[in-house]
Amino acid sequence: MTEVQHKGRVAIVGTGLVGSGWAIVFARAGYPVALYDAVPGAAGRALALIGERLIDLQKAGLTGDPAPIQARIMVASSLTEALANAIYVQESVFERVDVKTELMREIDAVVGKDTLIGSSSSGIGASHFTEHVACRARCLVAHPVNPPYLAPIVELVPAPWTAPETVQAVRRLMEDVGQSPVEMTREAEGFILNRLQGVLLMEAWRLVEQGLATAEDIDKTVSQGLGLRWAFMGPFETIDLNAPGGIADYATRLGGLYQRIAASTSEHRVWDAELIAKVEAQRREHLAAADLPSRGAWRDRRLMALARHVQQQDAADLRADE
Ligand SMILES: NC(=O)c1ccc[n+]([C@@H]2O[C@H](COP(=O)([O-])OP(=O)(O)OC[C@H]3O[C@@H](n4cnc5c(N)ncnc54)[C@H](O)[C@@H]3O)[C@@H](O)[C@H]2O)c1
């Protein structure tokens, strides 16, 4: 029941930032895509933006001709039309339990008996909004990073009632469209990515709060230090390579340092208004609020160049292995 039919239709429900990014992922891989949004006109606007993004991707050497990719994407006028014959639904509506719960009720009423449903939820487990629906064994969280067509990771998180075959089938689908799935064995708020990011952010706020460093220098420490390696290896591989005897040697040499830091910072921190205002003021000195969108576009261009570089390096590694 849970095998996804090759190149069948994918329905994107909610066509904001993330939904429109997902449309590019599936259409680029040859899947027909139907867009549906509750706000009239929103899916049409998303399709126009997708066209612009595809041109950017072509310029960056990451996709071919945008026309056939865009031609695979249609705008549906109702949820029923979007879900007709869909093999997979990528729910990408607001991060609110009430909105996702009500939408799941609507999806349940019209979804096909074999269709799988992934939610883009950033941190809310599927158990919070799928308990009441008949299709719940075919539901899970498939959490992307924005924009999903440039950042391939997708976190697959089952609810207690998600069938194991659902996870396996969505994993295969994600691999088929070029994403890089990771799995959690059970729900934990924030999943893997935002739990990791949360720890780093908590310490970043703390360093500013205690007057130990500026927001600018903390950002620089990541962009010009830690983050350089993170584009191609994670924290465990990093420390495995940072001691002559590997990860166990690293733990022996530096474990005490990290234990002392953890012991000195274990109290819960509040991101209070005063602290937020302090960091906001430091950020606005470097980037005016009006310049946020253009800086976001700059980030996406840098991400495209990085994605191209990673593709080329992966291909070179493959050739070297042959
Ligand atoms: N923005 C990010 O960086 C990011 C990254 C990963 C995951 N997510 C998650 O993806 C989801 C979508 O986030 P976003 O940033 O794209 O939000 P967004 O506000 O840009 O888009 C949400 C869209 O959903 C539509 N919508 C709301 N209720 C609907 C309904 N009942 N039926 C159909 N459409 C409906 C809205 O009209 C809107 O167009 C959230 O769960 C979010 O947490 C966001």
PDBQT file of the ligand as one rigid body, heavy atoms in Angstrom, charges set to zero:
ROOT
HETATM    1  N1  LIG A 401      10.540  29.229   6.514  1.00  0.00    +0.000 N 
HETATM    2  C1  LIG A 401      11.445  28.313   6.802  1.00  0.00    +0.000 C 
HETATM    3  O1  LIG A 401      12.653  28.575   6.861  1.00  0.00    +0.000 OA
HETATM    4  C2  LIG A 401      11.003  26.869   7.035  1.00  0.00    +0.000 A 
HETATM    5  C3  LIG A 401      11.959  25.845   6.916  1.00  0.00    +0.000 A 
HETATM    6  C4  LIG A 401      11.536  24.515   7.081  1.00  0.00    +0.000 A 
HETATM    7  C5  LIG A 401      10.206  24.231   7.368  1.00  0.00    +0.000 A 
HETATM    8  N2  LIG A 401       9.318  25.249   7.499  1.00  0.00    +0.000 N 
HETATM    9  C6  LIG A 401       7.919  24.896   7.791  1.00  0.00    +0.000 C 
HETATM   10  O2  LIG A 401       7.193  24.862   6.573  1.00  0.00    +0.000 OA
HETATM   11  C7  LIG A 401       5.827  25.244   6.821  1.00  0.00    +0.000 C 
HETATM   12  C8  LIG A 401       5.487  26.442   5.936  1.00  0.00    +0.000 C 
HETATM   13  O3  LIG A 401       6.341  27.512   6.285  1.00  0.00    +0.000 OA
HETATM   14  P1  LIG A 401       6.570  28.775   5.316  1.00  0.00    +0.000 P 
HETATM   15  O4  LIG A 401       7.762  29.496   5.838  1.00  0.00    +0.000 OA
HETATM   16  O5  LIG A 401       6.534  28.358   3.880  1.00  0.00    +0.000 OA
HETATM   17  O6  LIG A 401       5.247  29.633   5.633  1.00  0.00    +0.000 OA
HETATM   18  P2  LIG A 401       4.549  30.728   4.728  1.00  0.00    +0.000 P 
HETATM   19  O7  LIG A 401       3.789  31.615   5.649  1.00  0.00    +0.000 OA
HETATM   20  O8  LIG A 401       5.538  31.346   3.769  1.00  0.00    +0.000 OA
HETATM   21  O9  LIG A 401       3.517  29.879   3.830  1.00  0.00    +0.000 OA
HETATM   22  C9  LIG A 401       2.426  29.176   4.360  1.00  0.00    +0.000 C 
HETATM   23  C10 LIG A 401       1.357  29.102   3.270  1.00  0.00    +0.000 C 
HETATM   24  O10 LIG A 401       0.327  28.205   3.700  1.00  0.00    +0.000 OA
HETATM   25  C11 LIG A 401      -0.918  28.746   3.255  1.00  0.00    +0.000 C 
HETATM   26  N3  LIG A 401      -1.987  28.147   4.063  1.00  0.00    +0.000 N 
HETATM   27  C12 LIG A 401      -2.285  28.396   5.368  1.00  0.00    +0.000 A 
HETATM   28  N4  LIG A 401      -3.306  27.598   5.772  1.00  0.00    +0.000 NA
HETATM   29  C13 LIG A 401      -3.629  26.821   4.701  1.00  0.00    +0.000 A 
HETATM   30  C14 LIG A 401      -4.580  25.782   4.483  1.00  0.00    +0.000 A 
HETATM   31  N5  LIG A 401      -5.411  25.382   5.445  1.00  0.00    +0.000 N 
HETATM   32  N6  LIG A 401      -4.633  25.212   3.262  1.00  0.00    +0.000 NA
HETATM   33  C15 LIG A 401      -3.800  25.593   2.273  1.00  0.00    +0.000 A 
HETATM   34  N7  LIG A 401      -2.871  26.581   2.414  1.00  0.00    +0.000 NA
HETATM   35  C16 LIG A 401      -2.804  27.175   3.614  1.00  0.00    +0.000 A 
HETATM   36  C17 LIG A 401      -0.774  30.240   3.425  1.00  0.00    +0.000 C 
HETATM   37  O11 LIG A 401      -1.700  30.951   2.645  1.00  0.00    +0.000 OA
HETATM   38  C18 LIG A 401       0.686  30.448   2.974  1.00  0.00    +0.000 C 
HETATM   39  O12 LIG A 401       0.756  30.719   1.576  1.00  0.00    +0.000 OA
HETATM   40  C19 LIG A 401       5.726  25.511   8.326  1.00  0.00    +0.000 C 
HETATM   41  O13 LIG A 401       5.314  24.351   8.994  1.00  0.00    +0.000 OA
HETATM   42  C20 LIG A 401       7.165  25.870   8.673  1.00  0.00    +0.000 C 
HETATM   43  O14 LIG A 401       7.481  25.685  10.037  1.00  0.00    +0.000 OA
HETATM   44  C21 LIG A 401       9.671  26.565   7.319  1.00  0.00    +0.000 A 
ENDROOT
TORSDOF 0
